[in-house]
Amino acid sequence: MTGNERENIIVRASITGISANIALAAFKAFVGFLSNSIAIILDSVNNLSDALSSVITIIGTKLAGKPADRKHPFGHGRAEYLTALVIAIIILYAGLTSLIESVKKVINPVTPEYTSVSIAIITVAVFVKIILGLFVKRTGKKVNSDSLIASGQDAIMDSIISASTIIAALIFIFSGLSLEAWLGILISFAIIRAGYESLHETLSKILGERVDAGLSHKIKQTIASVDPEIRGAYDLVLNNYGPDKHIGSVHIEIPDTWTAEKIDAVTRKIADIVYQKHNIAIAAVGIYSINTQDQKLIDIRNEVNKLVRSHKEILQMHGFFIDEKAKIMRFDIIVSFDSLDMTAIYNHVVEDVENAFPDYTVEVQFDFDISD
């Protein structure tokens, strides 16, 4: 799917959401004022905030689709995260405002007046919201749009809220007990929670999240399949420049017998295949040369690996190479974030290897657990 196709799908889904939410807001506001129902009025305001969110989603998608330029050589894809941040703030504001109004109604209650027509309209609105929510959420998953997925989930939640207003109306009709203001408070908290979760998720992506484990494994499998002599792919880093826009780097372990010509051919092939299969640009492929010609050095590697992995906080050792002439041993280790003291574990590993192989200068690179 091209960028333009994705943009068009998001815009069409958002326009559908805008139209449906404006219509629902108008109907609910009309019914709410006629029946003097604060819960239904707040529900209509929630629909308006949903429509505004869809407008902002369109704006964000358009901005994100702008081509790269000199000032922004990686494009404008992160604009989608900024607009998602604005949407989260709008949802929070709507929730806080409705909470204040609901509390006022608890202090100064007003008796609602329901009709069969008003209840029928809200019932129809529930089904419309369910259909709209499922459609928008499914579309969001199809095009990997967090904004659409959140909007769809919000619409489904709205249908539950609308259903609760119907229940409150029926309780009042048959028992005379008015739960309007209290229901408004519950609705407000539900809106606030949705806004908080959206805000938290968006900020997490702006800060930079861990590479998805499934995607990481697939990319590494793709890289390893390029040539049977590639011993492994490590240190995968993906920089996110918007949904479906990643630029990254990776290290591969290869035999110490490879020529520069072969390395050049294989690394170029890796970049091409990863982009074709995963739509991810690999900007750099680093090389770890491993000993393959001297059985003594291979045996040392196995011993060091056992020694290093005996520490439960060590997740991986890679990039092992011994320069026998210079008597230098080098390798990388990944220390778990769950370790109570990562530096202490690193120092302990270095000390153990130095004691076991005193004839070598041990150079250990401290790698972070950035991808599975």
N, C-alpha and C positions, 0 to 999 in steps of 0.2 A: 504494500500500500504506500503510495507516494504521500509527501507532505501535504499537497493540495487536496488529495482525496480525504485524508484524515481531517483536515480543516473543514472541508465542506460537510462531512458527516457530523462533526461537533456542532457546527453552526445550525444545521437543519434540526438536530435534536434539541438544541437550546431554544430555537424559535418555537418549536412545538411546545416546549415547557413554558415559555413566556406566554403564549396564547392561552394555554390551558389554565395557568395560574391566575392570569388577569381575569378570565371568565369566572373562575371559581371564587376569586376574591370579591368580585362584584356581587355574585349571588349570595355569598355568605354574609357580606356586609349588609345587604338588603334584608336578609332574613334576621340577622343579629339585631339590627335597629328596630325592626318590627316586633320582634319577640322580646326585646330588651335583655338580650343574652350577652353577657360579657365574654363568655367562653367562645361563642360563635364569632363575635367581633374580633377577638384576638386570633382566632383561627384564620379569619380573612386577612388580617395583617401579616400573618405568617406566610400566606400565599403570595402576598405582594413582595415580601422579602425573598421568596423563592424566585419570583419573576425577575427581580433585580439581580439576583445571583446569576441567573441565566444570561442576562445582558452583560454582566461583567465577564462571564465565561467567554462569550463571543469576542469581547474586546481583547481579553487576554490571548485567545487563540489567534486573533488577527496580528497582534503585536509579536507573538512568538513565531509567527510564520514569516516575518520579515527576513530577507536574506542577510547573510553576513556582510559586514563592512569593515573598513579599516579600524574603527574604534572597537568593534565587537566581532573579531575574526571567527569566533565560535558560534555566531548566530545569536538569536534573541529568545531561544527556547525557554529560558528560565523565567520569562515574563509570565508564563502560566502559573508558576508558583507564587508570584507576587499577587496576581489577581485572586488566586485561591486564598491568600492571606486576607485580602480585602473582604472576600465573601464570608470568611470565618468571623471577622470583626462585625460585619453587618448582622450576622445571625446572633452573635452575642448581644449586640445592642438591642435587637428586637426582643430577645428573651428577657433582658433586664427591664426594658420598658413595659412589657406585658406583665412582668412580675409586680412592678410598682402599681399598675392599674388594678391588678387583681387584689392586691392587699387593700387598696382603697375601697374596693367593693365589699371586702370582708368587714371592714370597719363601718361602712355605710351601705348595707345591702339594699338591692333593688329586686323586686319580685318579677321574675320573667313571665312572658306570655307566649306560649307555644301554640302553633296550629299544625294541623296534619300536613299542610302544604310545606311549611318550613322544615318539618322533619323529613318529608319526602325529598326535598332539595338537598339537604345535608347527606341523606343516604346515597343519592346519586353521586354527590361529590366524593364520597368514600370510594366508590368503585372507579371513578375517573382517576383519582389519585393513585390507586393501586396499579391500574393499567399504565398510567404515565410513569410511575416509579420503576416498574419492571422494564419498560421500554428504554428509559434513559439510562438505567443501571447496566442493562445488557449492552447498549450502545457504547457506554463508557469503557466497559471491559474489552469490547471489540477493538477500540482505537487507543486503549491505554490512556484514558483521560481521567485523572483523579477527580477533577471538578465534576464531570458528568456522573461518575460513580457515586460521589458524595451527594449530588443532587438527587439521584435516583433513590438512594437509601433514605434521604431526608423526606422524599415524597411518600415512600412507603410508611415511614414513621408518622407523617402527617395524616395518613389515612386512619391510622390507629387513634390518633388524637381526635379526629373528626368523629370516629365511631364512638369515642367516649362522650362526646357532647350529645350524641343521640341517646345514649344510656342515661345521661343526666336529665335530659328532657323527659324521657319516659318515667323516670323515678319521680320527677316533680309532678307530672300529670296524674300518676296513680297514687302518690302518697302525699303530695304537697310539700315534700322536702326539697329545698333548693340547695343544690351543690355547686352552683355556677361559679361563685368566686373561688371556692376551694379547688375546683377543677381547673380554673384559670391559672392558679398557682402551680398546679402539677404540670400543666401545659408549658408554663414559663420555664420551669426547671428542665423539662425535656428539651426545649429550644436552647437553653443555656448550655446544657450538656453537649448537644450536637455541635454548637459553636466552638466549645472548648476542645472537643475531640478533633474537629477540623483544623483548628488553630495549631494544636499540638502536632498533628501529622504534617502539616505544611511547614512549620518551623523545623521539624526534624529533617525534612528533605532539603531545605535551604542550608542547614548546617552541614549536611552530607551524611548519607547513611551507608551502612555496610552493603556490599554487593550481594544481591539475592543469591542464596546458596545454589538453587537449581540452575540459574543462569551461569554461575561461576563454574559449576561442574561441566555443563554442556560446552562452554567455551574451551575449557582445558582439554576435554575429550576431543574436540575438533582440532585443536592445535597438535595434540599427541598423534592424531591420525594422519597428519601431513607427511610424516616420514617415520618408518619403523624404528629408526635409530634415536629418535627423540625420547629421552628417558623420563621426561616429566615437564609439566608447565607449572610455574610458581610465581608468587608475588603479583598476581593479577590486580591491577588498579584500574578502576573505571571512574572517570570524571563525568558527572552528570550535567549536561547543558540543556535540560528539558526532557520531557517524556520522549522516550525512544531516541534520544540523542546522547550517545556516549562516545567518549574518546578515551582510550586507555593504553596501558603498557603491560608487558608480561616478560618473564624470564623463562628460558628453556634450558634444560640440561642436555648437552650433546657430547659425543665422544671427542677426546682430545686429538683425534686424527682428522677431523673435518678441516677442509681448506676454506679460505676466505670466499672462494668462488661458490662453494656449496652452501656456506652459511648465508651468503647474500641471496641465493636463489630460494632457499627454504624460508627465510624470514619474509621475503616478499610474498611468497605463496601463502604463508600464514596470514598475513594482513589481508590478502585478497579473499581467502576462503572464510575467514571470520566475518568479514563485512558482508559477504554474500549470504551466509547462513544465519547470522545473528544481527545484521544491520548495526554493527559496532566497529568503529574505526580504531585499529591498533596502530598507534603512532610510533611505538618503539618496541623492539623485541631485544631484550638483553640476553647475554649468553653466559651460561655456566658450563665450563669445560670440566669433564670428569675423567679420571684416570681409567684407561681401558687396556693398556699394554703391559703393565707390570702387576703380576698377581699379588706381590707383596703389598703394594699400595691399595689394591682392591680389598685385601684382607683387613688392612688397617681401617679402611673406610667402614667395613662391616662392624669392626670392634668399636669404633668411635660412635657409630650409630646406636649400638646397643647401650653404650655408656650414657650417651646423651638422652636417649628415650627412657632410660631408667628413672628420670625425673618426670613425674606425672604432669607437671606444669608445662613441659615442653611438648608442643603439638606436632612439630615437624623439624627435620633437619634436611637441608638440601644445599646444592652448590658446592659439594665437597671436592677439593682438589689439593693434591700435594705436589709442591715443587721440590723434587728430591734433591736437586743440586743445591738449592738455597736452603733446604731443610725448613720449608715453610708449609704449614698446614692451614688451610682456610675453608670455612664453611659458614652457612647461615643457620640460625635457629629461630623458630617462632615460639614466643612465650605467651601462654594463655592470659587473657585479660582477667581471668578468675584468680590469678596468682595474687597472694597477699603482698608480695614484694617482688616485682618483676626484675628489678636490678639485682637483687640478692640472688635470685635463681640464675640469672645470666652469669654472674660472677662465680657462682658455685659450679656451673657447667664448665666454664673456662678453666677453673682450678683443677677439676677432676681430669680433664683431658690433658692438661699440662703435666700433671703428676703421672698419668699413665704413659705419656709419650714425651719424656723430658728432652729427647734429642731434637724436637721440632719447636719452632716458633709458632704458636697457635694464634691465628687471627679469626675471630668469630664476629660475624655481623648480627646485630640484634634486629630482627624483623618483627613487625607488629602483625597481629592476626587480622588482616584487613579483608581477607576473602577465604571462603572454604575451598 
